[in-house]
Amino acid sequence: MPVFDPEQRRRLHRYSSDHRMWFQDWLLNPVSKALLGILPSRLSNLYAERQEFEYLLGGNLGEAITVEERHLPLLKRVLLYQKLHQAEKQEELRYKSANQEIRKKIDALTESVDQMMAQEWFINARELSMPSITEFLTLQAAYEVLPVAIGSISSKYDEKFRILQSQADFLPRLCAVGERDGVRLKTFRYRGVPPC
């Protein structure tokens, strides 16, 4: 079981809070809104686990903490999310400066996350699988409740399946909004539409 000093604990608490905000904004709240408050048990259980973990981290920030084995998959997911989030910030900042000193400071932004990710517990821990919003909602319902404007949905007749609204209408716009906004899709080809 990994032990984190007070400084690492404060960072982990902040990282966990960032992940919770993403989870609520892009998964929990949209599904709850679309289904009028009905939550699938998988989301309810995941939310309860997140709450327990964040409460554990926020208990006494001035002391070291030992994270139990059962929380390691969630901790790994939180660190992976934070690494992605920080890498996106780094990429934005790199375009703004060509100065080597500034670029070194930009590269150092992920140092604390990189140190935690290099530890043996991180390498050996399994990763918590986060559900996709499309596991609970149709693509059209997801469009309507996600906190980003995707544009109007035009209907197109799908000759293969003989339905009015085909996935060929949805995928290009959803890919445009894509992963950067927290929508995760399984990549596949549909009648020549390239995967996200």
N, C-alpha and C positions, 0 to 999 in steps of 0.2 A: 504494500500500500504506500503510495507516494505521500511525502510530507512537504508542505509548502510553508515558507517563512511568511511573516506578516505582510511584507511588501508584495510577494507573489499572491498571497491570499486576496489582498485588495484588488490586484489586477484581475484575478480570476472572477471576483465578484462583479467587477465592471464588465468583463467579457460575457459573463453569464447574463447580466442585465441586457446587454446589447442583443444577445441571441434570443432572449425572451421577447424583446420588442419585435424582432423579426418574426418570431413564431406567432405572436399575437396578431400583428398587422397583416401577415401574408398567409396565415393558415387558420388559426383558431377563430378569429373574428369573422373573416369572410365565410367560412363554413357555417358558423353559428348564425350569421345574418341570412345566408341563403336558405338555411333549413329552419328558420324561425326559432332559434334557440336550441334545437335538437343537436346534440353533439355525439358523434360516434365514440364508442368506448375507447378506441385506440387514441383519439385525441384527448379525451378526458384523462386517461391514465398518463399520457405523456405530459399533459399540463400539470398534473399532481406531482409527478416526478420532478419536473422542472422547478416547481414551487418549493418542494422539500430541499432540493439541492441548493437553490439560491438562498433559502433561509439558513441552511447549514453554513454556507460561505459567509453570509453577512452577520453571523452570530457575534463574534468578538474579533473584529478586524485587527486588533493589536496583538493577537496571539497566532502562533503557528497552527496549522491544521493538517490532520491526516485524513485523506479522502478514502472512504471505504471502497472495496472492490466493486460493489454493485453500482456505484456512481461513475466508474471509469468510462463506460461507453458514452454517457452524456457529457462528461468532461472532455473526452476526445472530440465529440461533435462540436462542442462550444469552441474549442481551440481551432478546429478546422474552419469553422465559420469566421472566427476572428482573423485567422491568417488570410483567408480570401478577402475579407473586408479591408484589412490593412494593405494587402497587395493591390487592390483596386485604387486605394488612396495614393499609394506609391506611384502607380502608373500615371495617375493624373498629375502628380507633382513633378515627375521626371520630364514631362512635356513643357513645364514652365521654366526650367533652368538647365543651362549647360555647364554651370560652374561645378567643378569636381568636389569642392568642399561641401557644397549644398547637397550634391548627389550622394555623398557618403552619409550625410545626416539623414537623408531620405531612406537610404538602404538600412540604416540602423533602427528605423521605426518598428521593424518586426523582430528585433533581437530578443525581446523577452518571450514572445510566443515561440520563436525558433528554439530557444533554450529548453522550454518545456516540452516541445515536440521532439527534441533529440533524446529525451530520457527513455530509459528502457520500458517503463510502464506504458508510455504512449505507444511505443512500437508494438508491444504485446497485447494491448487492450483492443477489444473489438470495437468497431465504430457503431454508434447508435444510428439506425436507419430512420431517416425522417420521411414521413409520408408526403406525397405530392397532393396538392389541392385537387388534382384531377382524379385522385382515388376516391373522393367523396362527392364531387360535383361534376356535372357535364361541363364541357368547354364553354358553352354559352352561359351557364350559370356562373362559372368562374369569371368570365368577362364582366358580368354585371356587378359582381361584388368586390373584385380586386381594387385596391386603392390606386389605380393608374388608368388613365383613359387610353383605350386601345383603338377606338374608332367604331364607326357603325358596322354592323354585320350585314353583308348582303347575302342573300340566299342564292344558291346555285344547285341545280338539279344534279344529283349523282346517279348516273345511268347504271353503274354496277350494282349499287345497293337499292336503287329506286327510292331515294329519299330526297327531300327538298334541300336540307342543309347538309352539305358535305364537309368533311374535315379539311378539304382543300381550301375552303374559305377561312377556316380558323387558324390553321397552322402558320401561315406566313406572318399574320399579325402577332400571334402569340410568340413566335420566334423573335420578332422585332423587339418586343418588350423583353422577352426572354429571361434568361437566368440572372441577368444583372439586377432585375427587379424582384427576384425571389420566386419566380415560377419555374418549377422543375418539370420537364417533360421527358418521357422516354423517347429516345431518338429512333425514328423509323422513317421509311420512305412511304409516301402515299401518292400514287399516280404521278410520279415525277416531281413531287414537292420535296426539296432537299430537307434532310433532318436539321433540327436546330443545332 
